[in-house]
Amino acid sequence: MSIWVLLQGFGLGASMIIPIGAQNAFVLNQGIKRNHHLTTATICSLLDTLFISLGIFGGGALLSSNKTLLTCVTIGGILFLTFYGALSLSSALRSASAEEASTQVLARGRRAVILGALAVTVLNPHMYLDTVVILGSIGGQFEGHDRIAFALGTIMASFVWFYTLSIGAAKLGPTLSQPKVKRGIDLAVAGMMFFIAFHLSQELWTKTLG
């Protein structure tokens, strides 16, 4: 197994995963709240492992050629991102006391956290394009042990990033959870979600007209 190919996979996987997106925003928020944040990181990493493996070992071409499936995923992603953005905006506009009450309720919601982690991953069209299509097409060019090394590298990047983000946010929680900082993060997350949803809508509209 080539260490160089593994490092290539790690670097490319990191470049796909680290840019801010729905997954990262959700992991960051759960880390700040210390609300099942390690569970969140684990779910996101395991799902990335599944989709990266599917892409590299043959699923990338199938997904990229299935326009109906990609369209359904895109529509689901637009709806979810809009909903998640609205929740973040609502959280930013709440009073401090309301935020504290909300946090106490969320702290008991392991099931809600798990479903949220599943949603930001499975209903994220960019995740499919990055992990299944792009990483799959690149990884599929390797043969034998090199393909396995590339897959392991990209999977390692996912685990390292999500656990680093989750644990780092938890340790900085007292600072990041201050009302003004928290409100700023919520507003930034809301803006990002709305922007991604708008961008996906434009892409879908262009493909439909085309």
N, C-alpha and C positions, 0 to 999 in steps of 0.2 A: 504494500500500500504506500503510495507516494505522499510524503508529508507536504510537499509543495502543492500538490493538487488539493489536499485537505485545507491548506491555508488559502488557496484560491477560493475554495468554496466558502470558507469562513468570511473572507473579505467581501465577496460578492453578496453573500447572504446578509451580512451586516448592512451593506449599502442599500439593500432592498427593505430591510426591517426597521432600521433606526429612524429614517425620516418620519416626522410626526404624522400620525394617522389615527383612525378611530380606535384601533387596538391600544396604541400607546397612551392615548388620552384616558381610556378606561382604566388601564393598569396604573397610570399615574394617580388618578383620582382615588382608586381603591387603596393605593399605598399611602396617600396623604391621610385618609380616614382610618388606616390600619384595619380595614374591614375585609377580612379574608383575602388579603393582598397576595399571599403566597399561593393560595388556591387559584387566584386569577392568573398569576404568572404561569403556573403549571398548565392550566387549561389552554392558554394562548400558545405556549410552547409545544404542547402535545398536538394541538390542531395544526400548527405550522409543520410539525414533523410529518403528520399524515399527508398534508397537501404537497409538501416538498417531495416526499417519497413518491406520491402518485405522479407528479410531474416528471421527475427525473427517470422513473422507471416505466414510462409509457403513457401516462394520462394526459400530458400536456397537449399533444396533437389532437386528442379526442375532444378536449374541452374547447380548444381554440377553433375547432371546426364546427362545433355545435352552437350556432347563432341563437337558437331558441333558448337554450339553457343559459347562455351568457346574458341574454336580454332579461330573462326572469330574475337572475341574480342581480342585475343592475337595477331593476325596478325595486326589488326588495331592499337593496342597499340605499337607494334614494329615500325610500319611506323611513327606513330605520335611522339614517343619518339626520334626517329632518326632525324626527321624534327626539333623538338623543340631543340634538342641538337645542331644541325647545326646552328640554329638561334642564340643560346647563344654563340657559338664559334665565329660566324661572328661578333656579337656585341662586344665580347672581343677583337677582332683584329682590330676594327675600330679605327679611330682617335677620340680624344675628341670632335672635332667639329662635326664629323659625328654622334656621340652618342647624342649630344644635339639636332641635327636636327631630329634624329629618335625619341627622346623623345617628341618633339613638335608635331610630326605627330601622335604618339601613344596617346597623351593626348586628341585628338579629336575623337579617335576610340572606343566609348563605345560599339558599335556592335562587333568590333573585340575582345574586352576584354571579352564580354559575351560569344562569340563563343569559345574563348580560354579556359575560365573556364569550359565550357561544355565539351570541348575536353579532357582536362587533367583529368576530372572525368570519363566521359563515356567511353573513349578509354584507360582506365587504368585497365588492367587485375587484378593487385594487389588489386585495390579497391573492385572489385567483390569478390575476394577470402577472403579479410579481413572482409568486411561489410556483404555481403550476405551469404557466405558459413560459415566462422568461427563464426562470431557473431550470425548468424542465427541459426547455430547448437547448440550453447550454450544457446542462449535465448529461443530456442524452447523447452528446457528441463523444463522451468518454466511454471507454470499454472496460469491462471486468472490474478489477480491484480499484481502478482509478475512478470509475463511476461511483462506487461505494464511498471512496474517500471524499469525493466532491459532495456527495449527499450528507455525509457525517459532518463536514465542515460547515455547510449551510445550517444544519440542524443545531450544531453547537452554538452558532452565532445567535440563533433564536433564543436558546435557553440562557446564554450569558446576558443578552440584552434585557430580556423581560425580568429576570431575577435581579439584575443590577438596578433597573428602573424601579421595580417594586420595593426592594429593600432600601434603596436610596431615598425614595419618596417617604417611606415610613420613618426613617431616621430624621428626615428634615420636616416631618409632619408638624411639629409645634410651630415652626416658622411658616411653612406653606399653608397651614390651616388658619392663620390669622385672618380676620374678616376681610381686610383690604386685599391681601394677597390672594385669598381664596376666591374673592369676587373677581379679581383680575384673571385668575386661571379659568374660572367658569366662563367669563366673557370670551376669552381667547379660544376655549374649546368650542363654545357655541358658534363663534365666527368661523372656525375651521370646519366644523361639521356642515354648516350651511353652505360654505364655499365648495366643499367636496361634493355635496348633494347637487348644487347648481352646475358644477362642472360635469358631473355624471349625466345630468339631465340634458345638457347641451350635446354631449357625445351621443346619447341615445337618440335625441332628436335628429342629429346629423345622419346617423346610421339609418334611421327609419326613412328619412327623406331620400337617402342615397339608394 
